[in-house]
Amino acid sequence: MILKGFGVVVDEKDISMDSSYRKELQNAVGGKVVSLPQVFIREKHVGNAEEFKLLNESGELEKLLKGFPIKECGLVCEVCGDARFVPCLNCNGSRKVFDEEEGEMKRCHHCNENGLIRCPGCCSYGILR
């Protein structure tokens, strides 16, 4: 909600939607066990929700967000409805594709374990990282 108040474009990575995000988070925090959410700005770890709230209250957050793209108020992605994921365009979310050379079904390598890909409508521009 704090970031929504600033109107900045955010790249939210939900670890329940893609297991690679859990690995990415663990690598970013040096393998420590952390509570969620964790916030990163320009790929620098800012901290958990409480630490983030304190940054906002002190006025430091506004400085850190300077220069980030602003999202138009009330704009919802027409492709995914702000879910940030859509069914894989290669396998239609089934996670399987037919390999003509081998004549059998194979695991689609374009999508995650849920048959999803990042939304091409809202997850492909400059985002808060």
C-alpha positions as CSV (number, residue, x, y, z in Angstrom):
1,M,0.0,0.0,0.0
2,I,2.9,2.3,0.7
3,L,4.3,1.9,-2.8
4,K,0.8,2.3,-4.3
5,G,0.7,5.7,-2.5
6,F,3.9,6.7,-4.3
7,G,2.4,5.5,-7.6
8,V,5.6,3.8,-8.7
9,V,5.6,0.7,-10.9
10,V,6.4,-2.3,-8.8
11,D,7.6,-5.8,-9.8
12,E,6.0,-8.0,-7.2
13,K,7.4,-11.5,-7.1
14,D,5.0,-13.9,-5.4
15,I,6.9,-17.0,-4.4
16,S,3.7,-19.0,-4.4
17,M,3.3,-18.3,-8.2
18,D,6.9,-19.4,-9.2
19,S,9.3,-21.4,-7.2
20,S,12.3,-19.7,-8.9
21,Y,11.4,-16.6,-6.9
22,R,11.9,-18.4,-3.6
23,K,15.4,-19.4,-4.8
24,E,16.1,-15.9,-6.0
25,L,15.0,-14.5,-2.6
26,Q,17.2,-17.0,-0.7
27,N,20.2,-16.0,-2.8
28,A,19.5,-12.3,-2.4
29,V,19.4,-12.6,1.4
30,G,22.3,-14.9,1.7
31,G,20.3,-18.0,2.6
32,K,18.8,-16.5,5.8
33,V,15.3,-17.4,6.8
34,V,13.2,-14.2,6.4
35,S,9.6,-13.2,6.9
36,L,7.6,-12.0,3.9
37,P,7.3,-9.6,2.3
38,Q,10.9,-8.5,1.6
39,V,11.5,-5.3,-0.3
40,F,14.3,-4.6,-2.7
41,I,14.9,-1.2,-4.4
42,R,17.4,-1.1,-7.3
43,E,18.3,-4.7,-6.4
44,K,19.4,-3.6,-2.9
45,H,17.7,-5.3,0.0
46,V,15.7,-2.8,2.0
47,G,14.2,-5.1,4.5
48,N,10.8,-6.5,5.7
49,A,7.5,-4.7,6.0
50,E,8.3,-3.1,9.3
51,E,11.7,-1.8,8.1
52,F,10.1,-0.5,4.9
53,K,7.4,1.3,7.0
54,L,10.1,3.0,9.0
55,L,11.9,4.1,5.8
56,N,8.7,5.7,4.7
57,E,8.0,7.4,8.0
58,S,11.5,8.9,8.1
59,G,11.2,10.3,4.5
60,E,14.1,8.1,3.2
61,L,11.8,6.0,1.0
62,E,10.8,9.0,-1.1
63,K,14.5,9.6,-1.8
64,L,15.1,6.0,-2.8
65,L,12.2,6.0,-5.2
66,K,13.2,9.2,-7.0
67,G,13.4,8.6,-10.8
68,F,11.2,5.5,-10.9
69,P,8.4,5.3,-13.5
70,I,5.0,6.3,-12.3
71,K,2.0,4.1,-12.9
72,E,-1.2,5.8,-14.1
73,C,-3.6,5.8,-11.2
74,G,-6.3,3.1,-11.4
75,L,-4.8,1.6,-14.5
76,V,-5.2,-2.2,-14.6
77,C,-3.3,-4.5,-17.0
78,E,-5.7,-5.4,-19.8
79,V,-3.8,-8.7,-20.4
80,C,-3.7,-10.2,-16.9
81,G,-5.9,-8.0,-14.8
82,D,-2.8,-7.3,-12.6
83,A,-2.3,-10.9,-11.8
84,R,1.2,-10.5,-13.4
85,F,1.0,-14.0,-14.9
86,V,-0.8,-15.6,-17.8
87,P,-1.0,-19.1,-19.2
88,C,2.0,-20.1,-21.2
89,L,1.6,-19.0,-24.9
90,N,3.6,-22.1,-26.0
91,C,1.7,-24.8,-24.2
92,N,-1.5,-23.0,-23.1
93,G,-0.7,-23.7,-19.5
94,S,-0.6,-27.5,-19.9
95,R,3.2,-27.6,-19.3
96,K,3.4,-30.1,-22.2
97,V,4.3,-29.8,-25.8
98,F,4.6,-32.4,-28.6
99,D,8.2,-33.1,-29.7
100,E,7.8,-34.0,-33.4
101,E,11.4,-35.3,-33.6
102,E,10.8,-37.8,-30.8
103,G,7.1,-38.3,-31.4
104,E,6.2,-37.7,-27.7
105,M,5.0,-35.2,-25.2
106,K,7.7,-33.2,-23.4
107,R,7.8,-30.6,-20.6
108,C,7.4,-27.1,-21.9
109,H,10.5,-25.1,-21.1
110,H,8.9,-21.7,-21.6
111,C,6.8,-21.7,-18.4
112,N,7.0,-22.3,-14.7
113,E,5.8,-25.3,-12.7
114,N,2.2,-23.8,-12.8
115,G,2.2,-23.5,-16.6
116,L,2.4,-19.7,-16.3
117,I,4.7,-17.0,-17.8
118,R,5.2,-13.4,-16.7
119,C,2.5,-11.2,-18.3
120,P,3.9,-9.6,-21.5
121,G,1.6,-6.7,-21.0
122,C,2.7,-5.4,-17.6
123,C,6.0,-7.2,-16.7
124,S,8.2,-6.1,-19.5
125,Y,8.9,-2.5,-18.8
126,G,11.1,-0.6,-16.4
127,I,10.1,-1.7,-12.9
128,L,11.1,-1.3,-9.3
129,R,13.9,-3.7,-8.7
